[in-house]
Amino acid sequence: MRLTKFTDLALRAVMRLAVTAPEESVTTREVADSMEVPYAHMAKVVTRLQHLGVIEARRGRGGGLALTERGRHASVGWLTRTLEGEEEVVACEGDPPCPLRSGCRLRATLRQAQEAFYRVLDPVTVAELLESPTGPLLLSLGPRPTD
């Protein structure tokens, strides 16, 4: 199974915000720069995470992004499932539909593998992802110098 780029960016953004001191203000642009991704992509991710109640975004002077308590203690499995959706690993009912769909065992096997993947992520919280060496590494990230 492969995560979408959107979910990958969301998990990285949440981890970056989790190491930010409460009195510190971090903007979407700063998160995008530190993760070396386009601002427009990160802005979409931030909007979705805000709708989920994982982050708080404040506008204006002194504004910025902050991880909520819900975000800090969120299950990585829940967050990944929510962002990825409940779609099947394979598209048996696509256009055209798979000719094996009425008698294929692959679909059920892949669904079990997908659920096993999420079961491994379910007990892990965002806060646990920050244990060394990840937390200190996140704190050291900054925008790449321009030439």
C-alpha positions, 0 to 999 in steps of 0.5 A, a space after each residue: 500500500 502506498 500513501 497519497 502525497 496529500 496524506 504524507 504531507 499532512 503527517 509531516 505537517 502535523 509532526 512539524 507542528 508538534 515540535 513547535 513551542 506553544 508560544 512560537 508562531 509558525 506559518 503555512 509557508 514556513 511549514 511548506 519550506 521546512 518540508 521542501 514542498 510547494 506552498 499551495 500543496 501545504 495550504 490545502 493540507 492545512 485546510 483539511 487538517 483544520 477541518 478535522 480539528 487537528 490544527 488551529 490556524 489563526 489569521 493576521 498579526 501574531 497568527 499562525 498554525 498550532 497543533 490542537 490537543 486532539 492533533 497531539 494525541 491523534 492516532 496515526 491510524 485514524 488520521 491516515 484512514 481519514 485522509 486516505 478514505 475507505 477506498 479499496 486497494 484495487 478498483 475491481 468495479 472500475 471502467 471497465 470492471 475487472 472480469 475476475 470480480 465475481 470470483 477473485 480472492 485477490 480483492 479480499 486478501 488486499 483488503 485484509 492487508 490494508 486493515 493490517 496496515 492500519 492496525 499497526 498505525 492505530 496505537 501510535 500517536 502523533 506525540 509518539 512519532 516525535 521521540 528521538 531522533 525525529 523530534 530533534 531532527 524536526 527542530 533542525 529543519 528550516 528552509 533551504 538556502 537559495 543560491 
